[in-house]
Amino acid sequence: MKRTFVRTAGLSIAAMSLLAGVTACSSGSSGGSGGSGGSGGDSSPRFDPIAALRSAEKSTDGADSAKVESTTTMGSVMSMTADGALAWGDGLTGNLTITYTGGTMADTMRQMGSASMEARYLPDAYYARMGDTFAEQSGGKHWIKYAYDDLETLGGSSGAYLKDQMQNTTPNQSVKLLLASGDVRKVGEEKVRGQRTTHYSGTVEVADLAEKNSSLSQSQLDDLKKQLEQAGVTTETVDIWVDDQDLLVKKVEKGDTTAGAYSQTAYYSDYGTEVAVEEPPASDTADFTELMQQQSAG
């Protein structure tokens, strides 16, 4: 019984941590942005929110990498922090240390011997390093591998969408969200960790943006919209702070789900930082699909 619990819990926690990379960078593809409200002809980007956001989108996308700190909460299910560095020049890559600080997920992690885990993001797969307790129940292997192709196969439309996001996401996607929504306003000038920034805010329709910012087929999009509705995910508010170099410094996304209120805050710094990621040793890595098959058979 304990063996089944540890393995099931470990798979669930690792899957949830996969989202940390997406939410830290914000979800979406690197395709062109839409959005209503033109640049206003001779309007200066300093005063025109749409023009300013387009500048921020271009500058952040071109930076290729950054250090990231984020906090995420979802009802009573979880609260977690993520800290590390991510690169997006050729698919999402990077390293994050993820710590569960509250909710049922944190309780589960503590039962497994540790509240923290290491996450590695590579162009074709995500890896999560679990604790020794998990390894004892998984043939001595500490790492779980989630190949993005397997996410699409096992997760249906939602898995296909997650695969698309993991392979195409960039931090400036929060900027793209606001541009695509057509609902954006300049809040004002504010300081973020001592930096002078401009604060922008807006509300986005999640399902509509999934259609605009992914390569899914129409049938996949229809299924995804149904899944979003069942999860209670409809709209979310997005706030971003951009510095005088047109780089994203902070973003906050908030919404509601059937599991409770959702909130995610991320800070970005040291743009252009070097990001080196190594694939974990094969001898210490268990494949997610194989673990699922073993669990079904057991």
C-alpha positions as CSV (number, residue, x, y, z in Angstrom):
1,M,0.0,0.0,0.0
2,K,2.8,2.4,0.9
3,R,4.6,1.5,-2.3
4,T,1.5,2.4,-4.4
5,F,1.0,5.6,-2.5
6,V,4.6,6.8,-2.9
7,R,4.7,6.0,-6.6
8,T,1.3,7.6,-7.3
9,A,2.1,10.7,-5.3
10,G,5.4,11.1,-6.9
11,L,4.0,10.9,-10.4
12,S,1.3,13.5,-9.5
13,I,3.7,15.9,-7.9
14,A,6.2,15.7,-10.7
15,A,3.4,16.3,-13.2
16,M,2.3,19.4,-11.3
17,S,5.8,20.7,-11.2
18,L,6.0,20.4,-14.9
19,L,3.6,23.4,-15.0
20,A,6.1,25.5,-13.0
21,G,8.2,25.9,-16.1
22,V,5.2,26.9,-18.2
23,T,3.8,29.3,-15.6
24,A,7.1,30.9,-14.8
25,C,7.6,31.7,-18.5
26,S,3.8,32.0,-19.0
27,S,2.2,29.8,-21.6
28,G,1.9,30.2,-25.3
29,S,3.7,30.0,-28.6
30,S,6.2,32.4,-30.1
31,G,3.9,33.3,-33.0
32,G,2.8,36.8,-33.9
33,S,0.7,38.8,-31.5
34,G,-2.8,40.0,-32.3
35,G,-4.8,42.5,-30.3
36,S,-6.9,45.5,-31.0
37,G,-6.0,49.1,-30.7
38,G,-3.2,50.2,-33.1
39,S,-0.1,52.1,-32.2
40,G,-2.0,55.4,-32.7
41,G,0.0,56.7,-35.6
42,D,2.5,59.2,-34.2
43,S,2.0,58.1,-30.6
44,S,5.1,57.4,-28.6
45,P,5.5,53.9,-27.1
46,R,6.0,55.7,-23.8
47,F,2.3,56.8,-23.8
48,D,0.7,54.2,-26.0
49,P,0.2,50.8,-24.1
50,I,-0.1,48.7,-27.3
51,A,3.1,50.2,-28.8
52,A,4.9,49.9,-25.5
53,L,3.9,46.2,-25.1
54,R,5.0,45.4,-28.6
55,S,8.5,46.8,-27.7
56,A,8.5,44.8,-24.5
57,E,7.5,41.6,-26.4
58,K,10.4,42.0,-28.9
59,S,13.0,42.9,-26.3
60,T,12.1,40.1,-23.9
61,D,11.9,37.5,-26.6
62,G,15.3,38.5,-28.0
63,A,17.0,38.2,-24.6
64,D,16.9,34.4,-24.8
65,S,17.4,33.7,-21.1
66,A,16.8,35.0,-17.5
67,K,16.8,34.1,-13.9
68,V,13.4,33.4,-12.6
69,E,11.7,33.4,-9.1
70,S,8.0,32.6,-8.8
71,T,5.3,31.7,-6.3
72,T,2.2,29.8,-7.2
73,T,-1.0,29.0,-5.2
74,M,-4.1,27.0,-6.2
75,G,-6.8,26.8,-3.6
76,S,-6.1,24.3,-0.9
77,V,-4.3,22.0,-3.3
78,M,-0.9,23.7,-3.3
79,S,1.4,26.6,-2.9
80,M,4.9,26.4,-4.2
81,T,8.0,28.4,-5.1
82,A,10.3,28.0,-8.0
83,D,13.8,29.5,-8.4
84,G,16.4,29.1,-11.1
85,A,17.2,30.1,-14.7
86,L,15.4,29.4,-18.0
87,A,16.4,29.9,-21.6
88,W,14.0,30.0,-24.6
89,G,16.2,30.6,-27.7
90,D,15.6,27.0,-29.0
91,G,12.7,25.6,-27.0
92,L,12.4,25.9,-23.2
93,T,15.5,24.7,-21.3
94,G,16.6,25.4,-17.8
95,N,16.8,24.3,-14.1
96,L,14.4,25.2,-11.3
97,T,14.3,24.2,-7.7
98,I,10.7,23.8,-6.7
99,T,9.6,23.8,-3.1
100,Y,6.0,23.0,-1.9
101,T,5.2,25.4,0.9
102,G,1.5,24.6,1.6
103,G,-1.6,22.7,0.7
104,T,-2.2,19.0,0.2
105,M,0.8,18.7,-2.2
106,A,3.2,19.9,0.5
107,D,1.7,17.4,2.9
108,T,2.3,14.6,0.4
109,M,5.8,15.8,-0.3
110,R,6.6,15.7,3.4
111,Q,5.4,12.1,3.6
112,M,7.8,11.3,0.9
113,G,10.7,12.8,2.9
114,S,11.3,16.2,1.2
115,A,9.3,19.4,0.4
116,S,11.7,20.3,-2.5
117,M,12.6,18.8,-5.9
118,E,14.8,19.7,-8.8
119,A,13.3,20.2,-12.2
120,R,15.2,20.2,-15.5
121,Y,13.7,21.3,-18.8
122,L,15.1,20.1,-22.1
123,P,13.7,20.7,-25.6
124,D,12.1,17.3,-25.9
125,A,11.4,16.3,-22.2
126,Y,11.1,17.4,-18.6
127,Y,12.8,15.7,-15.7
128,A,11.9,15.8,-12.0
129,R,14.2,14.5,-9.3
130,M,12.2,12.9,-6.5
131,G,13.5,12.0,-3.0
132,D,15.1,8.8,-1.7
133,T,11.8,7.5,-0.5
134,F,10.4,7.5,-4.1
135,A,13.7,5.9,-5.4
136,E,13.3,3.0,-2.9
137,Q,10.0,2.2,-4.5
138,S,11.1,2.8,-8.1
139,G,14.0,0.5,-8.6
140,G,16.5,2.9,-7.0
141,K,15.8,5.6,-9.6
142,H,15.5,9.2,-8.5
143,W,14.5,11.0,-11.7
144,I,11.2,10.8,-13.6
145,K,11.3,11.6,-17.3
146,Y,8.2,13.2,-19.1
147,A,8.8,13.1,-22.9
148,Y,6.6,15.8,-24.5
149,D,5.4,13.4,-27.2
150,D,4.1,11.1,-24.4
151,L,2.2,14.0,-22.8
152,E,0.2,14.4,-26.1
153,T,-0.4,10.7,-26.3
154,L,-1.5,10.2,-22.7
155,G,-3.2,13.6,-22.0
156,G,-5.3,14.0,-25.1
157,S,-6.0,17.6,-26.0
158,S,-4.8,19.1,-22.8
159,G,-1.6,17.1,-23.1
160,A,-1.2,18.2,-26.7
161,Y,-1.6,21.8,-25.5
162,L,0.9,21.4,-22.7
163,K,3.4,19.9,-25.2
164,D,2.9,22.8,-27.5
165,Q,3.5,25.3,-24.7
166,M,6.6,23.5,-23.4
167,Q,8.2,23.5,-26.8
168,N,7.4,27.1,-27.7
169,T,7.0,29.1,-24.5
170,T,8.8,32.4,-23.7
171,P,8.6,34.8,-20.7
172,N,7.2,37.5,-22.9
173,Q,4.0,35.4,-23.3
174,S,2.4,37.5,-20.6
175,V,2.9,40.4,-22.9
176,K,1.5,38.5,-25.8
177,L,-1.6,37.6,-23.6
178,L,-2.4,41.2,-23.1
179,L,-1.8,42.2,-26.7
180,A,-4.0,39.3,-28.0
181,S,-6.8,40.2,-25.6
182,G,-7.1,43.7,-26.8
183,D,-7.9,44.7,-23.2
184,V,-4.9,46.4,-21.8
185,R,-4.4,49.6,-19.8
186,K,-1.4,51.5,-18.4
187,V,-1.7,51.5,-14.6
188,G,1.2,53.8,-13.9
189,E,4.9,54.1,-13.0
190,E,6.0,51.9,-10.0
191,K,9.2,50.5,-8.5
192,V,9.8,46.8,-8.4
193,R,12.7,45.7,-6.3
194,G,14.3,49.1,-6.7
195,Q,13.8,49.3,-10.4
196,R,11.7,51.9,-12.1
197,T,9.0,50.1,-14.2
198,T,5.7,50.7,-16.0
199,H,2.7,48.7,-14.8
200,Y,0.2,47.4,-17.4
201,S,-3.0,45.3,-16.6
202,G,-5.7,43.5,-18.5
203,T,-8.2,40.6,-18.6
204,V,-7.9,37.6,-20.9
205,E,-10.2,34.9,-22.1
206,V,-8.2,31.7,-21.5
207,A,-9.9,29.5,-24.1
208,D,-9.8,32.2,-26.8
209,L,-6.1,32.7,-26.3
210,A,-5.4,29.0,-26.4
211,E,-6.8,29.2,-30.0
212,K,-4.7,32.2,-30.9
213,N,-1.5,31.0,-29.3
214,S,-1.1,27.3,-30.1
215,S,-0.8,25.0,-33.1
216,L,-3.6,22.6,-32.1
217,S,-6.2,21.3,-34.5
218,Q,-9.8,22.5,-34.3
219,S,-10.9,19.2,-32.7
220,Q,-8.1,19.5,-30.1
221,L,-9.1,23.1,-29.3
222,D,-12.8,22.1,-28.9
223,D,-11.8,19.3,-26.5
224,L,-9.5,21.7,-24.6
225,K,-12.2,24.3,-24.2
226,K,-14.5,21.7,-22.7
227,Q,-11.8,20.6,-20.3
228,L,-11.1,24.3,-19.3
229,E,-14.8,24.8,-18.7
230,Q,-15.0,21.7,-16.5
231,A,-12.0,23.0,-14.5
232,G,-13.8,26.3,-14.0
233,V,-11.1,28.2,-16.0
234,T,-12.6,31.0,-18.0
235,T,-10.9,34.4,-17.6
236,E,-7.8,35.6,-15.8
237,T,-6.3,38.9,-15.0
238,V,-2.7,39.6,-16.1
239,D,-0.5,42.4,-14.7
240,I,3.0,43.0,-16.0
241,W,5.8,45.4,-15.1
242,V,8.3,46.5,-17.8
243,D,11.6,48.4,-17.1
244,D,13.2,51.2,-19.2
245,Q,15.0,48.6,-21.3
246,D,11.6,47.2,-22.4
247,L,12.3,44.0,-20.5
248,L,9.7,42.2,-18.4
249,V,10.5,42.5,-14.7
250,K,7.5,41.1,-13.0
251,K,4.2,39.4,-13.9
252,V,1.1,38.4,-11.9
253,E,-1.7,36.1,-13.2
254,K,-4.8,35.4,-11.3
255,G,-8.0,33.4,-11.9
256,D,-10.4,30.9,-10.5
257,T,-10.7,27.1,-10.9
258,T,-12.9,24.4,-9.4
259,A,-10.0,23.7,-7.1
260,G,-10.0,27.3,-5.8
261,A,-8.4,30.6,-6.6
262,Y,-5.2,30.5,-8.7
263,S,-2.4,33.1,-8.4
264,Q,1.1,33.1,-9.9
265,T,3.7,35.8,-9.5
266,A,7.1,35.7,-11.2
267,Y,10.2,38.0,-11.2
268,Y,12.7,38.1,-14.0
269,S,16.3,39.3,-13.8
270,D,19.8,38.9,-15.3
271,Y,18.6,38.6,-18.8
272,G,21.1,36.8,-21.1
273,T,22.4,34.7,-18.2
274,E,24.1,31.5,-19.2
275,V,21.9,28.4,-18.8
276,A,23.4,24.9,-18.9
277,V,21.2,21.9,-18.6
278,E,22.3,18.2,-18.5
279,E,20.1,15.2,-19.1
280,P,20.1,13.1,-15.9
281,P,21.9,9.7,-16.0
282,A,19.8,7.1,-17.8
283,S,20.7,4.6,-15.0
284,D,19.0,6.9,-12.5
285,T,16.0,7.8,-14.6
286,A,12.6,6.2,-14.8
287,D,10.3,6.9,-17.7
288,F,6.8,8.2,-16.8
289,T,5.0,6.0,-19.3
290,E,6.7,2.9,-17.9
291,L,5.9,3.8,-14.4
292,M,2.3,4.3,-15.4
293,Q,2.2,0.9,-17.0
294,Q,3.7,-0.7,-13.9
295,Q,1.2,1.0,-11.7
296,S,-1.7,-0.2,-13.9
297,A,-0.4,-3.7,-13.9
298,G,0.2,-3.6,-10.1
